[in-house]
Amino acid sequence: MKKILFALTICTLTACHTQEEGMNVEEPLQYCVSQVNRALDNLRDSSGNYDYTMEPRNILEGETTWNRRKASAEEWCSGFWPGVLWMTYSYAKEDCIRQVAEGYTESLSFLAKQPAYDHDLGFLVINSFLKGYEVTGNDEYKRIALAAADTLATLYNEKVGTILSWPRHVKDYGGHNTIMDNMINLELLFWAANNGGSETLKDIAIKHAETTMKNHFRPDGSCYHVAVYDTLDGHFIKGVTHQGYSDSSMWSRGQSWAIYGYTIVYRFTKDVRFLDHAQKVTDIYLERLKETSNDWVPIWDMDDPRGLQAPKDASTACVVASALIELSQYVDEEKGKTYLHAAERMLSDLSTEKYQSREKNVSFLLHSTGHHPAGSEIDASIIYADYYYIEALLRWKNIVLEKKS
């Protein structure tokens, strides 16, 4: 496998600096390839083989290699590593990376054959099989994704108008629960409806987005993490948090899911209601970011009273940067420039010594926060941060730079 020398990458890396000609994404992309190759070396067993059923999840402070978890419907992050590999292959075109991407992706094939555990089926399949299908056109990947979309739709409650996120937590919350993260999973339904699946899947996705838009947001555009609905008649009961600081706070990653999710919905519907809402939830995020952060990477919850002493969440910045690159293409020219500038600054900060892992470990980034209230993955390298980081870099290369050329 062709290697990009890690030391050389570090010596030449000066971050995604902003210049008149725009952001230099080649250096951070080459850095990502280098880190993936380092990680793959560490993931081999003593015989030189990979256990494709064990998917990378996190690297905690002081550690150097990925902690892995068994690929399963219960492990919502199982699809991110295959997606990282597919995106890396799409850039580097190294056959060895493609072969490993196939192995980690196909270890999730069981998802097409079992009932839905929860809404995260979308994350699992979008990030692995859909990314793989985009790169390879593999019909088996398409078949699995279509089957998974039908399975995800079984969690839809017509009386409520949303997909049930956590069947296991209905009693805990006192009703049908829908979390903001679920907006990301709508992409699987929209995609399936456009690629041979039932048109009903698109109807479900639109209704979910409409109901969420009505009940899941405060007047300023900030969102609750969890919306709870009456299971019998479907009326909205309350908005609460699960991973945020409080029920009334702005949990940063939750807001990023809203930005990314409504951008997706507009992509597939071209309904101006969703474009307007995508801008509303973006604008409050950017406003609060300026108030609460000393750079373009937010603290984990923008209402944490510790302020700048609170842990950062690099994963949020990655999700938002990726979303803003796409959203900038849909809005008017002035707003588009604002969003692109914000995305560029986010990627610039993420690509500095402060946030890149570099020689510290084999991930792309440091300083993400997983589940702060549970004390889980605080100030860690987390696989979904890497996923959205390389996705954002590739979007800049393939959307922004392509448009300029």
N, C-alpha and C positions, 0 to 999 in steps of 0.2 A: 504494500500500500504506500502510495506516495505520501510523504510527510512534509508538513510545513514546519520548519524548525521553530520550536516554541521561543527560544531565546531571541531569534531574529525578529519574530512577531512582536515581542515585548519591546525590543529596542526601537523598532520602527513605528510602534503604535503611539500616536499622539492624540488619541481620542477622535471621536467624530466631530472634528472642529468645524466651525462655521466659517466659510469663506464666500467670496462673491460667486464662485462657481458652484457653491452648494456643498453639502456634506460629503465627506469621503467615507463611503460605506465599505470599500474593499478591504481596508485594514481590519475593522472589526469582524467582517465576514471571514477573513482568513484566520483571524484569532479563533473564531468559533470552530472552524475546521480543525485547527490545531488541538483545541480542547477536546473535541469529539474523538480524535485519534488517540489522545492520551487516555481518555475514559475507556475506550474500547480495549486498549492494552490492559487496563486494570480489571476489566470485566471478564477476561478470559480465565478459565480454570487452569489447573496444573497441566492439563492435556492440550491446552490451547483452544478449548471449545467455550461456547457461550451457553448459559442456561437461559433460554429465551423466555421461560415462564417467570423469571424474576426481573421486574421492571424497576429501574432507578427512580427514587423518590426524593431524597434529600441528602445533603451533606451538612452536618452540624458543626458548630464552632470547634475548631481544633482538629477536625477530621480532614482527610484528603481525598477519599474516594466515595462513590455513591453508596448510600444505604438503599437496599432493594426490598421490594415487597412482592409477594406472590400476585401474579396477574389474576384479577378476579373482578366481578361486577361490584364487589364491595369496596375495592380499592380504586377510587375515582381518578387517581392520577396515572393509571396503567397505560393510557394511550399517549401520554405526552412524549415519552422517550422515543417511541417509533416515529412520532411526528418530527421531533428534532432531527432524527436520522434522515427522514425523507427530505426535509428541507435542506439539510447539509448536502445530501447527495445531489439535489437539484442544482446546487451551486457548484460543488466540487467535481461532480461527475466521476467519482471514484467507485469502481465496481464493488470493491470490498465493503464499502459503506452501504451500497444498495443491498447486498446479500444479507448483511446484518439487519438492515431495516425490514427486509422481508421476514426474517426469522422472528423478530420481536413483534411485528404486526400479526403474523399468522398465529402466534400464540394466543391471540384474543379472538380467534374464530368462533369459539364456543358461545360468544355473545349473540350470535344469530340463532341459537338453538334453545334458548331458555327464556323464561318470563323476565320482565323488567324487575330489577331489584330496586332501582330508584331512577330519578331523572338524569343521573350522571352517565347513563348509557350514551347520551349524546356526546359528552366529552370523550368518552372512551372510543367511540367510533369515528367521530369527526377528525380527531387528532391522529388517528392511525390509518384506518382504511380509506377515508376520503383524501387525506394527504397522499397516501400511496396511489390512489386511483388518479389523482391529478397528475402525478409524475409518470405513471406506467400505463394507465388505461387498462389495467388488469380487470377483466370481467368478473372474476371471483370476488374481488374487493367491492365492486359495485353491487353484486348480489347480496353480500353480507350487509352492506350499508342499507340497502333497501329493506331487508328483513328486519334490521335493527330499528329503522324508522317506524315500521308497523308495530313493533314491540313497544317502543317509546310512547306511541299514541294510545296504548291501552291504559296509560296513567291519566288520561284526560278525563275530567269530570264536566259533563255538559252543564250541570246546574251552576257550577262555579264559573266555568269558562276558562280554567287554567289546567295545566298538567300538575298532578300531585308530585311534589318534590321528594318527600321522605315518607313513604308508607309506614315505616317503623316509628315515626314520631307523631302520628295523628293524635294519639291519646295525650302525649306530652304537651302538645300545643292546644289541645281542645278543639281540633277541627282540621279541615283540609289545609295543608301548608304548602305554600309556593315561595321559593326563595329566588332572589334576584339572579343568582347564578344560572337559573333555568333559562334565562333569555338566550344564553349562548347555545343551548341545545336546540333551539328552534331552527338553526341552520340545517340540521339533519332532516327535519320535516320539509322545509322549503326545497332543499336539494332533491329529496326523494320525489316530491310532487313534480319536479321538472325533469326527472330522469326515469320515468316509467312507473312511478308509484301513484297511489290514489290522489286525486285532487283534494280529497278530504283532509289529507295531511297538511296542505297549505291552509285550508280553512281553520284547522285546529291551531296552527301557528299564529295566524292573524288574530283569532279570538283571544288566545293567550296574551299576545302583545297588547291588545286593546284593554283587556281586563286588568292587566298589570299596570298599564299606563293610568288607568282610572284610580286604582286603589293603593298602589305600592309607593307612591311618591308624596312628599310634602309639598306645600305650595311653592317653595323656592326651587324645586327640582331635585332635591336630595332624596335618597331612597331609604326605606326600611330594608333590612336584610330579609325578613320573613313576613309575609302576609298570611293571615289566618282567616279562613272562611268557614261558615257553617256547612257541615257535611250534608245536611238534609236539604236546605233551601238555597244554599250558595251565597248568602249575603256576607259581606266583608265584616269581620269581627274586630280585628286589630292588626297593627303593624308592630313588630318586635324585632329584637336582634338575636343572633345566635353567636356570631363571631365578632361583633363590634363592641365598642366600649359601653354603650347604653342603647336603649330603645330609640332615643331621640338623636343619637349621634350620627355622623357621617363616617361609616366604615369605608375606608378608602377603596379597598378592592371591590366591595359591593357596588360602589358608584362606577368603578371601571367596567364591571359586567353590564351595567345599564348603558354606558356609552357604546361599548362594543356591540351589545345585543340589539339596540335600536338602529344602529348603523346597518347591521345584518338585515333587519326587517325592512328597512328602506331599500336596500339593494335588491331584494326579491319582489317587493310590492310596488315600488315607486309611488307610494302613498305619502303625500306631503305631510300628513299628520305625524307620521313616524319620523320624517326628516326634522320637523319642527321640534319634536320631543327629544330627538338625539342631540340637537343643538342646545336645548334647555338643560339637559342633564350634564352636558359637556361644559357649558358656561359656568354653572355653579361649581363644578369640580375645579376648573381653572381659577376661579375667583378665590375659592377656599384654599387652594394650593399656595397661592401667593401670600395669603394671610398666615399660613401655618408652617411653611417650609423655607429653608434657606437655600434650596436648589429646586430642581424639577422632579425630584423623587419624594413622594409624600411620606409623612409618618403613617403608621398603620391605621390610625383612626384620627381624623382631623379634629375631633373633640376631646382627645386624650388631654387631661389637664396638665400633664408633664410637658406639653409643647415639644420643643426641639430635643428634649431629653428622652422622648418616647422612641421606641424602635421604628426604623424606617421599613418600608415595604417596596423593594425594587420591583416585585412582580406586578404591582399596580401600575407603575410607570410604564412597564413593558406592554401591558394590555392596552392602556390608554394611547400610547404612541402608535401602536399598530392600528388601532381603531381610527385615530385622527388622520392618519395617512389616507385611509379609505374615505372617511367622512369629508375630508377637504375637497375631494373630487365631486361631491354632490351639492355643495353649497355655493353661494355667490363668490365672486373672485376675492373680495376683501376678507370675507370670513374664511375662505379657503387658505389665504395667506396666513391668517392668524393661527389656524389649526396646524398648518404645516410648520410654522415657526415653533409652535409649542412642541410638536412631535420631534423636531430637529434638536431642540434644547434637551428634551428628555433623553434621546438617544446619545447626545453628546455627553451628558452627565453620567449615564449608565456605562459609557465606554471609557471612563477614566479609571485611574488606579484605585479610586475610592470604592468603586462598585464592581469592577471586573475581578474575578477570582485569580486569574493569572497563575502564578506558581503556587499559590496557597492550596488550591485543590483543582479538580478536573472539571468543575462546572464552568458556566460562562460568568455567572454573577454571584455576588455576596449580598447580604443584608435584605433578605425577604422575611416576611412574617406570615406564618400559616394561620394558626388558630390561637390568637393571643389569650382569650379568656381561659382556654384549657391549658395554657402554658406549653403549647406544642409548636415546634419549628419557629422559635423566635430568634431573629437575627441569624438566619440560615441560608444556605443555597438550596433552592427548591426547584424541582424540575419544570414546573409550569412557568416560572420566571424565564428560564432559558428558552422555552418553547416560544413565548410571545416576543422575546428579545430578537431571536433570529428571524421570526416571521416579520417583525417590524423592519428589520434591516433589509430583508428581501423585498418587502413592499416598497421601501424607499428606492431601492435599486430598480425594481421592475415597473413601478408606477410613476414615481416622481422623476427619476432620471430618464426613463424612457420617454416620458411626455416632453421633457426639455429637449431631447435629441430629435 
